[in-house]
Amino acid sequence: MTITLNEEQARLLSEVVKTGAASPTEDAGYRAVRALHSSATSSRPVYTQVDNLADLFAKSPFRGLDIEFERDQDTGRDIAL
């Protein structure tokens, strides 16, 4: 199968590869197709399709993108006693 990209699509794909979010170009294309497939096969939001947090992460459209989430350590709050 041959897929032809318009100029904007080619530019966006090139930017994704240059930033290192995906490499090589085939990987970025695969991820895009997988995301499209995931959104097309599901008519309901992901959070309504799961019963627990583990399933939510397993069915997330961001699964496999190696995104690292961080948050600051909770330092608590001052209260007057």
C-alpha positions in Angstrom: 0.0 0.0 0.0 1.3 3.5 -0.8 0.2 6.4 1.3 0.7 9.9 0.0 0.9 12.8 2.4 0.1 16.3 1.6 2.6 19.1 2.5 1.2 19.8 5.9 1.1 16.1 6.9 4.7 15.6 5.7 5.8 18.7 7.7 4.1 17.5 10.8 5.6 14.0 10.5 9.0 15.5 9.9 8.7 17.6 13.1 7.7 14.6 15.1 10.8 12.7 14.0 13.1 15.7 14.4 12.0 16.2 18.0 12.7 12.6 18.8 9.1 11.7 19.8 9.3 8.9 17.2 12.0 7.4 15.1 12.3 6.5 12.4 9.5 7.9 10.2 7.9 4.5 9.9 7.5 4.4 13.7 5.7 7.8 13.7 3.5 6.6 10.9 2.7 3.4 12.7 1.8 5.3 15.9 -0.5 7.6 13.9 -2.3 4.8 12.2 -2.6 3.0 15.6 -4.1 6.1 17.2 -6.6 6.5 14.3 -7.6 2.9 14.6 -8.1 3.2 18.3 -10.2 6.3 18.0 -12.2 4.8 15.1 -13.0 1.5 16.8 -14.3 3.2 20.0 -17.4 5.3 19.9 -17.3 5.8 23.7 -14.6 7.6 25.7 -12.0 5.3 27.1 -12.9 6.1 30.7 -16.5 4.7 30.1 -15.1 1.4 28.7 -13.1 0.4 31.8 -13.9 -0.8 35.3 -10.6 0.0 37.0 -7.5 2.1 36.7 -5.3 -0.6 35.3 -7.7 -1.1 32.4 -7.8 2.6 31.8 -4.0 2.7 31.4 -4.0 -0.4 29.3 -6.6 1.0 26.9 -5.2 4.6 26.8 -4.5 6.1 23.4 -1.1 7.2 24.9 0.0 3.7 25.7 3.3 2.9 24.1 4.4 6.5 23.6 6.9 6.4 26.5 5.5 9.5 28.1 6.9 10.2 31.5 4.6 11.9 34.0 6.1 13.7 37.1 4.7 15.7 39.9 6.3 17.5 42.8 6.5 15.8 46.1 3.5 16.8 48.3 5.0 19.0 51.0 1.7 19.3 52.9 0.2 22.6 54.0 0.6 24.8 57.0 -2.4 24.8 59.3 -3.0 26.8 62.4 -3.7 24.7 65.5 
